[in-house]
Amino acid sequence: MSIPYYIFGIIYLVGLLVLGFFLLLNIYHIVRYGFFRLNGQLVTYLVLGVMLVILIATASLLMSVDWFTEFTIF
């Protein structure tokens, strides 16, 4: 049994969408209730920076993958 790599890409994209949704909810709450404090600003910028680094690293690593190659399970 074999499946193509793009199935893993779709699963990863769904996970990123869920993570992005929760990230936006958290940023909304930080901005609404604590952004004008130094701690709230630091956490907001830290979370956005880490998320940006992860997305850039993922994009650069996945650029060379042939998505239609099949992965053999059994």
CHARMM-style PDB file with segment names, atoms N, HN, CA, C and O in Angstrom:
ATOM      1  N   MET     1       0.845  -1.174   0.000  1.00  0.00      PROA
ATOM      2  CA  MET     1       0.000   0.000   0.000  1.00  0.00      PROA
ATOM      3  C   MET     1       0.889   1.236   0.000  1.00  0.00      PROA
ATOM      4  O   MET     1       1.851   1.322   0.764  1.00  0.00      PROA
ATOM      5  N   SER     2       0.564   2.175  -0.850  1.00  0.00      PROA
ATOM      6  HN  SER     2      -0.217   2.105  -1.471  1.00  0.00      PROA
ATOM      7  CA  SER     2       1.355   3.396  -0.908  1.00  0.00      PROA
ATOM      8  C   SER     2       0.428   4.599  -1.053  1.00  0.00      PROA
ATOM      9  O   SER     2      -0.632   4.524  -1.674  1.00  0.00      PROA
ATOM     10  N   ILE     3       0.856   5.696  -0.467  1.00  0.00      PROA
ATOM     11  HN  ILE     3       1.717   5.757   0.038  1.00  0.00      PROA
ATOM     12  CA  ILE     3       0.096   6.943  -0.557  1.00  0.00      PROA
ATOM     13  C   ILE     3       1.055   8.056  -0.976  1.00  0.00      PROA
ATOM     14  O   ILE     3       2.240   8.003  -0.645  1.00  0.00      PROA
ATOM     15  N   PRO     4       0.564   9.055  -1.693  1.00  0.00      PROA
ATOM     16  CA  PRO     4       1.436  10.148  -2.119  1.00  0.00      PROA
ATOM     17  C   PRO     4       1.737  11.105  -0.956  1.00  0.00      PROA
ATOM     18  O   PRO     4       1.003  11.176   0.030  1.00  0.00      PROA
ATOM     19  N   TYR     5       2.833  11.828  -1.113  1.00  0.00      PROA
ATOM     20  HN  TYR     5       3.429  11.770  -1.914  1.00  0.00      PROA
ATOM     21  CA  TYR     5       3.256  12.765  -0.081  1.00  0.00      PROA
ATOM     22  C   TYR     5       2.278  13.916   0.133  1.00  0.00      PROA
ATOM     23  O   TYR     5       2.216  14.481   1.224  1.00  0.00      PROA
ATOM     24  N   TYR     6       1.518  14.266  -0.896  1.00  0.00      PROA
ATOM     25  HN  TYR     6       1.568  13.807  -1.783  1.00  0.00      PROA
ATOM     26  CA  TYR     6       0.643  15.421  -0.721  1.00  0.00      PROA
ATOM     27  C   TYR     6      -0.456  15.169   0.305  1.00  0.00      PROA
ATOM     28  O   TYR     6      -1.053  16.125   0.801  1.00  0.00      PROA
ATOM     29  N   ILE     7      -0.737  13.929   0.632  1.00  0.00      PROA
ATOM     30  HN  ILE     7      -0.253  13.153   0.230  1.00  0.00      PROA
ATOM     31  CA  ILE     7      -1.692  13.636   1.704  1.00  0.00      PROA
ATOM     32  C   ILE     7      -1.152  14.155   3.040  1.00  0.00      PROA
ATOM     33  O   ILE     7      -1.894  14.728   3.838  1.00  0.00      PROA
ATOM     34  N   PHE     8       0.151  13.948   3.273  1.00  0.00      PROA
ATOM     35  HN  PHE     8       0.754  13.483   2.624  1.00  0.00      PROA
ATOM     36  CA  PHE     8       0.769  14.479   4.489  1.00  0.00      PROA
ATOM     37  C   PHE     8       0.759  16.003   4.480  1.00  0.00      PROA
ATOM     38  O   PHE     8       0.620  16.634   5.528  1.00  0.00      PROA
ATOM     39  N   GLY     9       0.905  16.587   3.304  1.00  0.00      PROA
ATOM     40  HN  GLY     9       1.018  16.075   2.453  1.00  0.00      PROA
ATOM     41  CA  GLY     9       0.841  18.043   3.187  1.00  0.00      PROA
ATOM     42  C   GLY     9      -0.527  18.585   3.531  1.00  0.00      PROA
ATOM     43  O   GLY     9      -0.645  19.635   4.162  1.00  0.00      PROA
ATOM     44  N   ILE    10      -1.564  17.873   3.119  1.00  0.00      PROA
ATOM     45  HN  ILE    10      -1.468  17.019   2.607  1.00  0.00      PROA
ATOM     46  CA  ILE    10      -2.930  18.303   3.443  1.00  0.00      PROA
ATOM     47  C   ILE    10      -3.179  18.199   4.942  1.00  0.00      PROA
ATOM     48  O   ILE    10      -3.775  19.097   5.536  1.00  0.00      PROA
ATOM     49  N   ILE    11      -2.729  17.119   5.549  1.00  0.00      PROA
ATOM     50  HN  ILE    11      -2.245  16.389   5.066  1.00  0.00      PROA
ATOM     51  CA  ILE    11      -2.885  16.951   7.003  1.00  0.00      PROA
ATOM     52  C   ILE    11      -2.129  18.052   7.741  1.00  0.00      PROA
ATOM     53  O   ILE    11      -2.636  18.609   8.715  1.00  0.00      PROA
ATOM     54  N   TYR    12      -0.911  18.371   7.277  1.00  0.00      PROA
ATOM     55  HN  TYR    12      -0.499  17.919   6.485  1.00  0.00      PROA
ATOM     56  CA  TYR    12      -0.116  19.428   7.891  1.00  0.00      PROA
ATOM     57  C   TYR    12      -0.802  20.787   7.729  1.00  0.00      PROA
ATOM     58  O   TYR    12      -0.787  21.600   8.654  1.00  0.00      PROA
ATOM     59  N   LEU    13      -1.400  21.039   6.567  1.00  0.00      PROA
ATOM     60  HN  LEU    13      -1.413  20.379   5.816  1.00  0.00      PROA
ATOM     61  CA  LEU    13      -2.102  22.295   6.332  1.00  0.00      PROA
ATOM     62  C   LEU    13      -3.308  22.435   7.259  1.00  0.00      PROA
ATOM     63  O   LEU    13      -3.559  23.519   7.785  1.00  0.00      PROA
ATOM     64  N   VAL    14      -4.044  21.366   7.460  1.00  0.00      PROA
ATOM     65  HN  VAL    14      -3.840  20.485   7.033  1.00  0.00      PROA
ATOM     66  CA  VAL    14      -5.183  21.409   8.385  1.00  0.00      PROA
ATOM     67  C   VAL    14      -4.695  21.715   9.806  1.00  0.00      PROA
ATOM     68  O   VAL    14      -5.310  22.503  10.525  1.00  0.00      PROA
ATOM     69  N   GLY    15      -3.590  21.086  10.197  1.00  0.00      PROA
ATOM     70  HN  GLY    15      -3.091  20.446   9.613  1.00  0.00      PROA
ATOM     71  CA  GLY    15      -3.016  21.380  11.507  1.00  0.00      PROA
ATOM     72  C   GLY    15      -2.579  22.830  11.635  1.00  0.00      PROA
ATOM     73  O   GLY    15      -2.769  23.447  12.683  1.00  0.00      PROA
ATOM     74  N   LEU    16      -1.991  23.380  10.571  1.00  0.00      PROA
ATOM     75  HN  LEU    16      -1.837  22.878   9.720  1.00  0.00      PROA
ATOM     76  CA  LEU    16      -1.595  24.792  10.594  1.00  0.00      PROA
ATOM     77  C   LEU    16      -2.800  25.715  10.696  1.00  0.00      PROA
ATOM     78  O   LEU    16      -2.746  26.738  11.378  1.00  0.00      PROA
ATOM     79  N   LEU    17      -3.881  25.359  10.023  1.00  0.00      PROA
ATOM     80  HN  LEU    17      -3.925  24.528   9.469  1.00  0.00      PROA
ATOM     81  CA  LEU    17      -5.088  26.181  10.108  1.00  0.00      PROA
ATOM     82  C   LEU    17      -5.668  26.174  11.521  1.00  0.00      PROA
ATOM     83  O   LEU    17      -6.097  27.215  12.019  1.00  0.00      PROA
ATOM     84  N   VAL    18      -5.683  25.026  12.158  1.00  0.00      PROA
ATOM     85  HN  VAL    18      -5.335  24.181  11.753  1.00  0.00      PROA
ATOM     86  CA  VAL    18      -6.170  24.944  13.543  1.00  0.00      PROA
ATOM     87  C   VAL    18      -5.252  25.741  14.465  1.00  0.00      PROA
ATOM     88  O   VAL    18      -5.728  26.484  15.323  1.00  0.00      PROA
ATOM     89  N   LEU    19      -3.945  25.590  14.293  1.00  0.00      PROA
ATOM     90  HN  LEU    19      -3.559  24.986  13.596  1.00  0.00      PROA
ATOM     91  CA  LEU    19      -2.991  26.346  15.097  1.00  0.00      PROA
ATOM     92  C   LEU    19      -3.147  27.843  14.868  1.00  0.00      PROA
ATOM     93  O   LEU    19      -3.095  28.623  15.819  1.00  0.00      PROA
ATOM     94  N   GLY    20      -3.337  28.252  13.616  1.00  0.00      PROA
ATOM     95  HN  GLY    20      -3.379  27.618  12.843  1.00  0.00      PROA
ATOM     96  CA  GLY    20      -3.534  29.663  13.309  1.00  0.00      PROA
ATOM     97  C   GLY    20      -4.798  30.219  13.942  1.00  0.00      PROA
ATOM     98  O   GLY    20      -4.811  31.359  14.407  1.00  0.00      PROA
ATOM     99  N   PHE    21      -5.858  29.427  13.963  1.00  0.00      PROA
ATOM    100  HN  PHE    21      -5.849  28.502  13.585  1.00  0.00      PROA
ATOM    101  CA  PHE    21      -7.102  29.863  14.598  1.00  0.00      PROA
ATOM    102  C   PHE    21      -6.891  30.117  16.092  1.00  0.00      PROA
ATOM    103  O   PHE    21      -7.316  31.146  16.618  1.00  0.00      PROA
ATOM    104  N   PHE    22      -6.232  29.171  16.772  1.00  0.00      PROA
ATOM    105  HN  PHE    22      -5.887  28.335  16.345  1.00  0.00      PROA
ATOM    106  CA  PHE    22      -5.978  29.354  18.201  1.00  0.00      PROA
ATOM    107  C   PHE    22      -4.997  30.492  18.455  1.00  0.00      PROA
ATOM    108  O   PHE    22      -5.109  31.193  19.461  1.00  0.00      PROA
ATOM    109  N   LEU    23      -4.039  30.681  17.552  1.00  0.00      PROA
ATOM    110  HN  LEU    23      -3.949  30.111  16.735  1.00  0.00      PROA
ATOM    111  CA  LEU    23      -3.100  31.789  17.680  1.00  0.00      PROA
ATOM    112  C   LEU    23      -3.826  33.125  17.582  1.00  0.00      PROA
ATOM    113  O   LEU    23      -3.554  34.042  18.357  1.00  0.00      PROA
ATOM    114  N   LEU    24      -4.749  33.234  16.627  1.00  0.00      PROA
ATOM    115  HN  LEU    24      -4.969  32.489  15.998  1.00  0.00      PROA
ATOM    116  CA  LEU    24      -5.515  34.478  16.504  1.00  0.00      PROA
ATOM    117  C   LEU    24      -6.399  34.727  17.718  1.00  0.00      PROA
ATOM    118  O   LEU    24      -6.542  35.869  18.154  1.00  0.00      PROA
ATOM    119  N   LEU    25      -6.991  33.677  18.267  1.00  0.00      PROA
ATOM    120  HN  LEU    25      -6.875  32.749  17.913  1.00  0.00      PROA
ATOM    121  CA  LEU    25      -7.785  33.838  19.494  1.00  0.00      PROA
ATOM    122  C   LEU    25      -6.920  34.319  20.659  1.00  0.00      PROA
ATOM    123  O   LEU    25      -7.322  35.206  21.411  1.00  0.00      PROA
ATOM    124  N   ASN    26      -5.738  33.733  20.803  1.00  0.00      PROA
ATOM    125  HN  ASN    26      -5.411  33.012  20.191  1.00  0.00      PROA
ATOM    126  CA  ASN    26      -4.855  34.138  21.888  1.00  0.00      PROA
ATOM    127  C   ASN    26      -4.375  35.570  21.710  1.00  0.00      PROA
ATOM    128  O   ASN    26      -4.320  36.327  22.679  1.00  0.00      PROA
ATOM    129  N   ILE    27      -4.028  35.952  20.489  1.00  0.00      PROA
ATOM    130  HN  ILE    27      -4.073  35.337  19.701  1.00  0.00      PROA
ATOM    131  CA  ILE    27      -3.580  37.325  20.250  1.00  0.00      PROA
ATOM    132  C   ILE    27      -4.721  38.307  20.492  1.00  0.00      PROA
ATOM    133  O   ILE    27      -4.499  39.394  21.025  1.00  0.00      PROA
ATOM    134  N   TYR    28      -5.918  37.940  20.111  1.00  0.00      PROA
ATOM    135  HN  TYR    28      -6.098  37.057  19.678  1.00  0.00      PROA
ATOM    136  CA  TYR    28      -7.071  38.793  20.380  1.00  0.00      PROA
ATOM    137  C   TYR    28      -7.228  39.037  21.881  1.00  0.00      PROA
ATOM    138  O   TYR    28      -7.437  40.171  22.311  1.00  0.00      PROA
ATOM    139  N   HSD    29      -7.126  37.982  22.665  1.00  0.00      PROA
ATOM    140  HN  HSD    29      -6.956  37.060  22.316  1.00  0.00      PROA
ATOM    141  CA  HSD    29      -7.288  38.147  24.103  1.00  0.00      PROA
ATOM    142  C   HSD    29      -6.138  38.946  24.716  1.00  0.00      PROA
ATOM    143  O   HSD    29      -6.356  39.736  25.635  1.00  0.00      PROA
ATOM    144  N   ILE    30      -4.927  38.748  24.219  1.00  0.00      PROA
ATOM    145  HN  ILE    30      -4.751  38.106  23.473  1.00  0.00      PROA
ATOM    146  CA  ILE    30      -3.790  39.518  24.742  1.00  0.00      PROA
ATOM    147  C   ILE    30      -3.951  40.993  24.404  1.00  0.00      PROA
ATOM    148  O   ILE    30      -3.710  41.853  25.251  1.00  0.00      PROA
ATOM    149  N   VAL    31      -4.361  41.294  23.165  1.00  0.00      PROA
ATOM    150  HN  VAL    31      -4.556  40.596  22.477  1.00  0.00      PROA
ATOM    151  CA  VAL    31      -4.532  42.686  22.754  1.00  0.00      PROA
ATOM    152  C   VAL    31      -5.696  43.325  23.511  1.00  0.00      PROA
ATOM    153  O   VAL    31      -5.613  44.481  23.925  1.00  0.00      PROA
ATOM    154  N   ARG    32      -6.749  42.588  23.683  1.00  0.00      PROA
ATOM    155  HN  ARG    32      -6.816  41.649  23.346  1.00  0.00      PROA
ATOM    156  CA  ARG    32      -7.928  43.159  24.346  1.00  0.00      PROA
ATOM    157  C   ARG    32      -7.703  43.416  25.832  1.00  0.00      PROA
ATOM    158  O   ARG    32      -8.152  44.432  26.362  1.00  0.00      PROA
ATOM    159  N   TYR    33      -7.017  42.507  26.500  1.00  0.00      PROA
ATOM    160  HN  TYR    33      -6.652  41.681  26.070  1.00  0.00      PROA
ATOM    161  CA  TYR    33      -6.939  42.611  27.960  1.00  0.00      PROA
ATOM    162  C   TYR    33      -5.565  42.938  28.516  1.00  0.00      PROA
ATOM    163  O   TYR    33      -5.468  43.248  29.704  1.00  0.00      PROA
ATOM    164  N   GLY    34      -4.501  42.889  27.734  1.00  0.00      PROA
ATOM    165  HN  GLY    34      -4.580  42.637  26.770  1.00  0.00      PROA
ATOM    166  CA  GLY    34      -3.220  43.148  28.364  1.00  0.00      PROA
ATOM    167  C   GLY    34      -2.132  43.636  27.437  1.00  0.00      PROA
ATOM    168  O   GLY    34      -0.953  43.515  27.769  1.00  0.00      PROA
ATOM    169  N   PHE    35      -2.482  44.185  26.280  1.00  0.00      PROA
ATOM    170  HN  PHE    35      -3.440  44.283  26.009  1.00  0.00      PROA
ATOM    171  CA  PHE    35      -1.450  44.562  25.324  1.00  0.00      PROA
ATOM    172  C   PHE    35      -0.656  45.777  25.784  1.00  0.00      PROA
ATOM    173  O   PHE    35       0.519  45.904  25.440  1.00  0.00      PROA
ATOM    174  N   PHE    36      -1.255  46.652  26.538  1.00  0.00      PROA
ATOM    175  HN  PHE    36      -2.210  46.549  26.818  1.00  0.00      PROA
ATOM    176  CA  PHE    36      -0.572  47.882  26.912  1.00  0.00      PROA
ATOM    177  C   PHE    36       0.375  47.701  28.082  1.00  0.00      PROA
ATOM    178  O   PHE    36       1.031  48.652  28.507  1.00  0.00      PROA
ATOM    179  N   ARG    37       0.447  46.501  28.598  1.00  0.00      PROA
ATOM    180  HN  ARG    37      -0.086  45.729  28.252  1.00  0.00      PROA
ATOM    181  CA  ARG    37       1.465  46.168  29.595  1.00  0.00      PROA
ATOM    182  C   ARG    37       2.665  45.580  28.870  1.00  0.00      PROA
ATOM    183  O   ARG    37       2.531  45.027  27.779  1.00  0.00      PROA
ATOM    184  N   LEU    38       3.821  45.700  29.474  1.00  0.00      PROA
ATOM    185  HN  LEU    38       3.930  46.149  30.361  1.00  0.00      PROA
ATOM    186  CA  LEU    38       5.040  45.212  28.843  1.00  0.00      PROA
ATOM    187  C   LEU    38       4.998  43.704  28.640  1.00  0.00      PROA
ATOM    188  O   LEU    38       5.445  43.211  27.604  1.00  0.00      PROA
ATOM    189  N   ASN    39       4.469  42.966  29.607  1.00  0.00      PROA
ATOM    190  HN  ASN    39       4.106  43.366  30.448  1.00  0.00      PROA
ATOM    191  CA  ASN    39       4.394  41.509  29.477  1.00  0.00      PROA
ATOM    192  C   ASN    39       3.519  41.091  28.296  1.00  0.00      PROA
ATOM    193  O   ASN    39       3.874  40.175  27.553  1.00  0.00      PROA
ATOM    194  N   GLY    40       2.398  41.747  28.125  1.00  0.00      PROA
ATOM    195  HN  GLY    40       2.110  42.491  28.728  1.00  0.00      PROA
ATOM    196  CA  GLY    40       1.502  41.414  27.028  1.00  0.00      PROA
ATOM    197  C   GLY    40       2.141  41.682  25.673  1.00  0.00      PROA
ATOM    198  O   GLY    40       1.986  40.887  24.745  1.00  0.00      PROA
ATOM    199  N   GLN    41       2.847  42.778  25.554  1.00  0.00      PROA
ATOM    200  HN  GLN    41       2.973  43.423  26.308  1.00  0.00      PROA
ATOM    201  CA  GLN    41       3.526  43.095  24.297  1.00  0.00      PROA
ATOM    202  C   GLN    41       4.634  42.095  24.005  1.00  0.00      PROA
ATOM    203  O   GLN    41       4.775  41.642  22.869  1.00  0.00      PROA
ATOM    204  N   LEU    42       5.420  41.746  25.016  1.00  0.00      PROA
ATOM    205  HN  LEU    42       5.306  42.113  25.938  1.00  0.00      PROA
ATOM    206  CA  LEU    42       6.512  40.799  24.814  1.00  0.00      PROA
ATOM    207  C   LEU    42       5.996  39.428  24.388  1.00  0.00      PROA
ATOM    208  O   LEU    42       6.545  38.808  23.477  1.00  0.00      PROA
ATOM    209  N   VAL    43       4.958  38.967  25.037  1.00  0.00      PROA
ATOM    210  HN  VAL    43       4.512  39.470  25.777  1.00  0.00      PROA
ATOM    211  CA  VAL    43       4.401  37.661  24.694  1.00  0.00      PROA
ATOM    212  C   VAL    43       3.814  37.682  23.287  1.00  0.00      PROA
ATOM    213  O   VAL    43       3.989  36.726  22.531  1.00  0.00      PROA
ATOM    214  N   THR    44       3.128  38.744  22.930  1.00  0.00      PROA
ATOM    215  HN  THR    44       2.985  39.521  23.544  1.00  0.00      PROA
ATOM    216  CA  THR    44       2.550  38.854  21.597  1.00  0.00      PROA
ATOM    217  C   THR    44       3.627  38.814  20.528  1.00  0.00      PROA
ATOM    218  O   THR    44       3.517  38.058  19.563  1.00  0.00      PROA
ATOM    219  N   TYR    45       4.659  39.615  20.690  1.00  0.00      PROA
ATOM    220  HN  TYR    45       4.748  40.229  21.474  1.00  0.00      PROA
ATOM    221  CA  TYR    45       5.734  39.645  19.697  1.00  0.00      PROA
ATOM    222  C   TYR    45       6.529  38.347  19.682  1.00  0.00      PROA
ATOM    223  O   TYR    45       6.981  37.916  18.621  1.00  0.00      PROA
ATOM    224  N   LEU    46       6.704  37.725  20.823  1.00  0.00      PROA
ATOM    225  HN  LEU    46       6.337  38.075  21.685  1.00  0.00      PROA
ATOM    226  CA  LEU    46       7.425  36.464  20.884  1.00  0.00      PROA
ATOM    227  C   LEU    46       6.654  35.356  20.161  1.00  0.00      PROA
ATOM    228  O   LEU    46       7.243  34.598  19.391  1.00  0.00      PROA
ATOM    229  N   VAL    47       5.366  35.257  20.397  1.00  0.00      PROA
ATOM    230  HN  VAL    47       4.887  35.873  21.023  1.00  0.00      PROA
ATOM    231  CA  VAL    47       4.547  34.235  19.748  1.00  0.00      PROA
ATOM    232  C   VAL    47       4.502  34.453  18.240  1.00  0.00      PROA
ATOM    233  O   VAL    47       4.629  33.499  17.473  1.00  0.00      PROA
ATOM    234  N   LEU    48       4.323  35.691  17.811  1.00  0.00      PROA
ATOM    235  HN  LEU    48       4.219  36.467  18.434  1.00  0.00      PROA
ATOM    236  CA  LEU    48       4.301  35.979  16.379  1.00  0.00      PROA
ATOM    237  C   LEU    48       5.655  35.690  15.732  1.00  0.00      PROA
ATOM    238  O   LEU    48       5.707  35.165  14.619  1.00  0.00      PROA
ATOM    239  N   GLY    49       6.736  36.023  16.410  1.00  0.00      PROA
ATOM    240  HN  GLY    49       6.693  36.450  17.313  1.00  0.00      PROA
ATOM    241  CA  GLY    49       8.070  35.765  15.883  1.00  0.00      PROA
ATOM    242  C   GLY    49       8.365  34.288  15.754  1.00  0.00      PROA
ATOM    243  O   GLY    49       8.910  33.850  14.741  1.00  0.00      PROA
ATOM    244  N   VAL    50       8.013  33.513  16.764  1.00  0.00      PROA
ATOM    245  HN  VAL    50       7.570  33.868  17.587  1.00  0.00      PROA
ATOM    246  CA  VAL    50       8.245  32.066  16.717  1.00  0.00      PROA
ATOM    247  C   VAL    50       7.406  31.431  15.620  1.00  0.00      PROA
ATOM    248  O   VAL    50       7.889  30.560  14.897  1.00  0.00      PROA
ATOM    249  N   MET    51       6.163  31.853  15.489  1.00  0.00      PROA
ATOM    250  HN  MET    51       5.770  32.561  16.077  1.00  0.00      PROA
ATOM    251  CA  MET    51       5.299  31.319  14.438  1.00  0.00      PROA
ATOM    252  C   MET    51       5.848  31.667  13.055  1.00  0.00      PROA
ATOM    253  O   MET    51       5.812  30.829  12.153  1.00  0.00      PROA
ATOM    254  N   LEU    52       6.349  32.872  12.874  1.00  0.00      PROA
ATOM    255  HN  LEU    52       6.378  33.553  13.607  1.00  0.00      PROA
ATOM    256  CA  LEU    52       6.917  33.276  11.596  1.00  0.00      PROA
ATOM    257  C   LEU    52       8.166  32.472  11.259  1.00  0.00      PROA
ATOM    258  O   LEU    52       8.348  32.067  10.110  1.00  0.00      PROA
ATOM    259  N   VAL    53       9.031  32.233  12.246  1.00  0.00      PROA
ATOM    260  HN  VAL    53       8.884  32.562  13.179  1.00  0.00      PROA
ATOM    261  CA  VAL    53      10.238  31.431  12.029  1.00  0.00      PROA
ATOM    262  C   VAL    53       9.868  30.003  11.648  1.00  0.00      PROA
ATOM    263  O   VAL    53      10.483  29.427  10.752  1.00  0.00      PROA
ATOM    264  N   ILE    54       8.878  29.429  12.312  1.00  0.00      PROA
ATOM    265  HN  ILE    54       8.378  29.897  13.041  1.00  0.00      PROA
ATOM    266  CA  ILE    54       8.450  28.063  12.004  1.00  0.00      PROA
ATOM    267  C   ILE    54       7.890  27.982  10.583  1.00  0.00      PROA
ATOM    268  O   ILE    54       8.197  27.036   9.857  1.00  0.00      PROA
ATOM    269  N   LEU    55       7.078  28.955  10.177  1.00  0.00      PROA
ATOM    270  HN  LEU    55       6.829  29.723  10.766  1.00  0.00      PROA
ATOM    271  CA  LEU    55       6.513  28.939   8.830  1.00  0.00      PROA
ATOM    272  C   LEU    55       7.584  29.111   7.757  1.00  0.00      PROA
ATOM    273  O   LEU    55       7.531  28.440   6.727  1.00  0.00      PROA
ATOM    274  N   ILE    56       8.542  29.988   7.977  1.00  0.00      PROA
ATOM    275  HN  ILE    56       8.585  30.533   8.814  1.00  0.00      PROA
ATOM    276  CA  ILE    56       9.615  30.192   7.003  1.00  0.00      PROA
ATOM    277  C   ILE    56      10.498  28.955   6.905  1.00  0.00      PROA
ATOM    278  O   ILE    56      10.868  28.546   5.804  1.00  0.00      PROA
ATOM    279  N   ALA    57      10.842  28.351   8.047  1.00  0.00      PROA
ATOM    280  HN  ALA    57      10.542  28.682   8.941  1.00  0.00      PROA
ATOM    281  CA  ALA    57      11.673  27.149   8.041  1.00  0.00      PROA
ATOM    282  C   ALA    57      10.946  25.995   7.356  1.00  0.00      PROA
ATOM    283  O   ALA    57      11.555  25.252   6.585  1.00  0.00      PROA
ATOM    284  N   THR    58       9.668  25.840   7.626  1.00  0.00      PROA
ATOM    285  HN  THR    58       9.174  26.443   8.252  1.00  0.00      PROA
ATOM    286  CA  THR    58       8.893  24.781   6.998  1.00  0.00      PROA
ATOM    287  C   THR    58       8.814  24.986   5.486  1.00  0.00      PROA
ATOM    288  O   THR    58       8.989  24.039   4.719  1.00  0.00      PROA
ATOM    289  N   ALA    59       8.553  26.209   5.064  1.00  0.00      PROA
ATOM    290  HN  ALA    59       8.410  26.979   5.687  1.00  0.00      PROA
ATOM    291  CA  ALA    59       8.457  26.488   3.626  1.00  0.00      PROA
ATOM    292  C   ALA    59       9.783  26.231   2.926  1.00  0.00      PROA
ATOM    293  O   ALA    59       9.802  25.680   1.825  1.00  0.00      PROA
ATOM    294  N   SER    60      10.881  26.617   3.540  1.00  0.00      PROA
ATOM    295  HN  SER    60      10.866  27.065   4.435  1.00  0.00      PROA
ATOM    296  CA  SER    60      12.181  26.418   2.889  1.00  0.00      PROA
ATOM    297  C   SER    60      12.568  24.937   2.834  1.00  0.00      PROA
ATOM    298  O   SER    60      13.225  24.515   1.882  1.00  0.00      PROA
ATOM    299  N   LEU    61      12.182  24.158   3.811  1.00  0.00      PROA
ATOM    300  HN  LEU    61      11.648  24.501   4.584  1.00  0.00      PROA
ATOM    301  CA  LEU    61      12.490  22.733   3.800  1.00  0.00      PROA
ATOM    302  C   LEU    61      11.599  21.937   2.850  1.00  0.00      PROA
ATOM    303  O   LEU    61      12.029  20.925   2.296  1.00  0.00      PROA
ATOM    304  N   LEU    62      10.370  22.384   2.662  1.00  0.00      PROA
ATOM    305  HN  LEU    62      10.020  23.206   3.112  1.00  0.00      PROA
ATOM    306  CA  LEU    62       9.428  21.629   1.837  1.00  0.00      PROA
ATOM    307  C   LEU    62       9.428  22.033   0.367  1.00  0.00      PROA
ATOM    308  O   LEU    62       8.702  21.439  -0.430  1.00  0.00      PROA
ATOM    309  N   MET    63      10.222  23.027  -0.007  1.00  0.00      PROA
ATOM    310  HN  MET    63      10.811  23.510   0.640  1.00  0.00      PROA
ATOM    311  CA  MET    63      10.261  23.475  -1.400  1.00  0.00      PROA
ATOM    312  C   MET    63      10.813  22.401  -2.333  1.00  0.00      PROA
ATOM    313  O   MET    63      10.399  22.326  -3.490  1.00  0.00      PROA
ATOM    314  N   SER    64      11.729  21.576  -1.859  1.00  0.00      PROA
ATOM    315  HN  SER    64      12.064  21.637  -0.919  1.00  0.00      PROA
ATOM    316  CA  SER    64      12.381  20.615  -2.739  1.00  0.00      PROA
ATOM    317  C   SER    64      11.698  19.241  -2.757  1.00  0.00      PROA
ATOM    318  O   SER    64      12.220  18.308  -3.368  1.00  0.00      PROA
ATOM    319  N   VAL    65      10.571  19.105  -2.114  1.00  0.00      PROA
ATOM    320  HN  VAL    65      10.147  19.862  -1.618  1.00  0.00      PROA
ATOM    321  CA  VAL    65       9.878  17.819  -2.051  1.00  0.00      PROA
ATOM    322  C   VAL    65       9.023  17.630  -3.301  1.00  0.00      PROA
ATOM    323  O   VAL    65       8.280  18.529  -3.696  1.00  0.00      PROA
ATOM    324  N   ASP    66       9.133  16.460  -3.916  1.00  0.00      PROA
ATOM    325  HN  ASP    66       9.737  15.730  -3.595  1.00  0.00      PROA
ATOM    326  CA  ASP    66       8.255  16.096  -5.020  1.00  0.00      PROA
ATOM    327  C   ASP    66       6.976  15.514  -4.403  1.00  0.00      PROA
ATOM    328  O   ASP    66       6.988  14.401  -3.877  1.00  0.00      PROA
ATOM    329  N   TRP    67       5.893  16.261  -4.469  1.00  0.00      PROA
ATOM    330  HN  TRP    67       5.884  17.165  -4.896  1.00  0.00      PROA
ATOM    331  CA  TRP    67       4.682  15.928  -3.737  1.00  0.00      PROA
ATOM    332  C   TRP    67       3.911  14.761  -4.339  1.00  0.00      PROA
ATOM    333  O   TRP    67       3.007  14.231  -3.693  1.00  0.00      PROA
ATOM    334  N   PHE    68       4.245  14.346  -5.561  1.00  0.00      PROA
ATOM    335  HN  PHE    68       4.979  14.777  -6.086  1.00  0.00      PROA
ATOM    336  CA  PHE    68       3.513  13.256  -6.191  1.00  0.00      PROA
ATOM    337  C   PHE    68       4.252  11.925  -6.092  1.00  0.00      PROA
ATOM    338  O   PHE    68       3.785  10.918  -6.622  1.00  0.00      PROA
ATOM    339  N   THR    69       5.406  11.913  -5.415  1.00  0.00      PROA
ATOM    340  HN  THR    69       5.785  12.731  -4.984  1.00  0.00      PROA
ATOM    341  CA  THR    69       6.102  10.668  -5.164  1.00  0.00      PROA
ATOM    342  C   THR    69       5.306   9.877  -4.132  1.00  0.00      PROA
ATOM    343  O   THR    69       4.738  10.451  -3.203  1.00  0.00      PROA
ATOM    344  N   GLU    70       5.266   8.559  -4.299  1.00  0.00      PROA
ATOM    345  HN  GLU    70       5.727   8.093  -5.054  1.00  0.00      PROA
ATOM    346  CA  GLU    70       4.467   7.751  -3.387  1.00  0.00      PROA
ATOM    347  C   GLU    70       5.327   7.183  -2.264  1.00  0.00      PROA
ATOM    348  O   GLU    70       6.487   6.821  -2.462  1.00  0.00      PROA
ATOM    349  N   PHE    71       4.734   7.118  -1.097  1.00  0.00      PROA
ATOM    350  HN  PHE    71       3.792   7.412  -0.936  1.00  0.00      PROA
ATOM    351  CA  PHE    71       5.369   6.622   0.111  1.00  0.00      PROA
ATOM    352  C   PHE    71       4.806   5.224   0.379  1.00  0.00      PROA
ATOM    353  O   PHE    71       3.599   5.066   0.562  1.00  0.00      PROA
ATOM    354  N   THR    72       5.669   4.219   0.401  1.00  0.00      PROA
ATOM    355  HN  THR    72       6.650   4.347   0.252  1.00  0.00      PROA
ATOM    356  CA  THR    72       5.235   2.848   0.598  1.00  0.00      PROA
ATOM    357  C   THR    72       5.138   2.542   2.082  1.00  0.00      PROA
ATOM    358  O   THR    72       6.100   2.723   2.828  1.00  0.00      PROA
ATOM    359  N   ILE    73       3.980   2.081   2.501  1.00  0.00      PROA
ATOM    360  HN  ILE    73       3.199   1.934   1.895  1.00  0.00      PROA
ATOM    361  CA  ILE    73       3.758   1.743   3.918  1.00  0.00      PROA
ATOM    362  C   ILE    73       4.077   0.262   4.170  1.00  0.00      PROA
ATOM    363  O   ILE    73       4.804  -0.067   5.108  1.00  0.00      PROA
ATOM    364  N   PHE    74       3.543  -0.608   3.349  1.00  0.00      PROA
ATOM    365  HN  PHE    74       2.953  -0.341   2.588  1.00  0.00      PROA
ATOM    366  CA  PHE    74       3.757  -2.045   3.529  1.00  0.00      PROA
ATOM    367  C   PHE    74       4.490  -2.608   2.355  1.00  0.00      PROA
ATOM    368  OT1 PHE    74       4.767  -3.806   2.316  1.00  0.00      PROA
TER     369      PHE     74
END
